[in-house]
Amino acid sequence: MALQLGATREAFLAAGTPPDKASAAAEELAAFEGHQSGIEARLAQMDARLNHMDWKINAIMAVIVLMLGSQFLLWAKVGEISGQLSQVLARLH
């Protein structure tokens, strides 16, 4: 005998459904409930993976911002050195 929802079978029987059809309907509902539970478990697993990926993306974005900031500071220093170099070259001429 397959898995059945006892209360569902009893409700079908109380409504006047023949026992064989009540059993078949209860089995079908139980199978659907099991399938739905499997889907919910997979969705929970996917949600956990997405949360993990979200953390990784945020960390990568933070590293990119730090790299851009340090590159900006580097170019500012290069510009400063370039200005000083041009002043020294101007004095030599």
Residue pairs with C-beta under 8 A, 6 or more apart in sequence:
2 27
2 30
2 31
3 27
3 30
3 31
3 34
4 23
4 26
4 27
4 30
5 26
5 29
5 30
5 33
6 26
8 25
8 26
8 29
8 30
9 22
9 23
9 25
9 26
12 21
12 22
12 25
12 26
13 19
13 22
17 25
